[in-house]
Every structure is written in C-alpha cells, then in structure tokens.
C-alpha cells in the first residue's frame, strides 16, 4: 500500500493542483505524505523543508533538469532550504523557461493556425502548452499525442532549455536539500547510462508509474527490478511517486517502511 507519494507537481510549475488542494487529495488517496517537486522551482508557500497541512506531511522538494552529457536527466531534491545560489539558478532557469515557452507557442500557433490560451510565464512547462493545444480544438484531443507529434524531444516545435550540468545541479541541490536523488531512470533514452549516475547521489526513484498515463519506460530493455537492484547495491535511499501533473495521487510511491528511511534523512531539516 502506498503511504507516501514523493513526486507531485502543482500550479507553481506545470501541474494542476493548487497547493491547498494537495493535502485533502492526499487524505482521500490514503496517503500520509506528499513531496511537492515542481520543475526548476521551489514553492513560495512552503516555508520549511517539512510541514504538516491537514494532518498530511508535505515535503518541500524540487525537480531539476540537468545535462549529463549524453542525455538530460532530472534530479529530485527533498527537504529544501533554498540557498542564494540555488535561488539565483532558479531565477535564470525561469527566464529561460519563459523564452522557451514563447518560442514553442509561436511555433505551434503558426503550424496549427490557432491562438493558444496560454501565456509564457515563470513555471510554464510543456504539459501546460499541450493542455492549451487540446483546449484550442486544433484536432488534438490528448496531451500525449501533442507530445508525440509536436513538442516531444526532436519534434517540430520542440525547443531545448539552457540547463545546468549534472555536477552543477547536484552541487546546488546538495547544498540546499537533505536528500538528492535521480528521478524515473527508465524514462531516459539511455536508462543504463542514467543508472550509472545514481551512485553519485543519495537516492533513486524506484517506484514510478511506467506505462501509465503517458509515463513512458525504456521500451522493455530494463524493468523496475533493475532500478531496485541498483538502489540496493549502492545502499541508496529508495524514493517513489506518481509524477502527478494532473489530480491523481498515489498511483505510485513508497510503503510505510520505505518512507521511514526518507523520514530519518529529513528529520534534521524540520
């Protein structure tokens, strides 16, 4: 049974939950804890690394995209106490997100002949833009299809972001967070190379809804058992979550026993 969903996005980046809605939804899903891990952004309404709202533990986190050389991967930081250097990098990344979002929207509007109901602003992500395409009646009725045809990596309206290196991102998060881990290793073009990065971190996201709601995996080359093996071999903290961008919580996550190790690492951040 899932007790903690440690990968959830809000409207602070490209999710649909407002922060006050998370705890009630978590309770309804039978969860004890949720980590708020917005893309390249800390949540302004979480004033401590770990807080309690409506009897649900909310962990202040962040998901940071970094360049590992051969591919781009995502790092998850938990128990955030923002440093000046992290905040400066977040500000830079948000300016880049606005510029990138504007370029993607311009491309889509020109290609599809529609006006999209979305404004380039801090926190804007591709899921926001994909939802706007679906809402515009541009012959696309599924977010996943918009990604597959138009804005996925290498597609006609894809625009890359200017992101920090793996080493720089790891350094920034290590200074600010109690735990730093690798997100969804099977989602990358080269999962083996992604897993080779894991021993340089504290944690590894083992529980993840691969194959559900567009959460792609590694095309059968590796399975979740391989991820758990890496975590056990290197004594990494196991994390997991739904990567919720919509309003579904607890689709994947940690058992109570698995979550206890995360709690032990976060206790110094309270």
C-alpha angles and dihedrals in degrees: 000000000000112000100166130035104197101181115063132142129208137191086278084083126000103319128105100226119099108216095250089056095057100075095049090047090048091052090049089052092050094248127150096195143020130189117216104217107172118181114269090335141092118219113255092209096057105083099180137038091252126020137170120231121177091342092306122114112233116197116204107230144154137212111216124191112218137179112245093183100249094043144354119261138179127243122202119212120194130195096024123202100175115231124204091251093051092047091050091052091047090053091051092048092050092052088051091048091055092050092045093047091051091051093049093047092049090051093048095047091051094045097043099033093232139115110239120220095228134098122212103243139143111298094026112147137178093263088060090052093045090052089051091053090052090048092051095065091237094153090273119110101167130061091216092058091052088055093045095049107028122009107025119111109299094007123132097268099033116125120187121228128230102246136170123261120262091254093048093047092048090050093049093050095042089058093050107031137061092218131025120190145164117260126225098336094190093061095071126092090247109032093175091058090046091053090052087066094056098083088061089062138059099242147020128212103236103161111064134143097246110183095016124114093347095313096142126206136201098288093258096302093113134011135208090266089066090055092051090049091056091049092051095044092054097034091241123169109257116231132174145169149155097262083226115198092158127044100283116111131183097026085132134000146108133319118234091261093051092046092054091070090053089049090053090056093045097047091088089056097058 
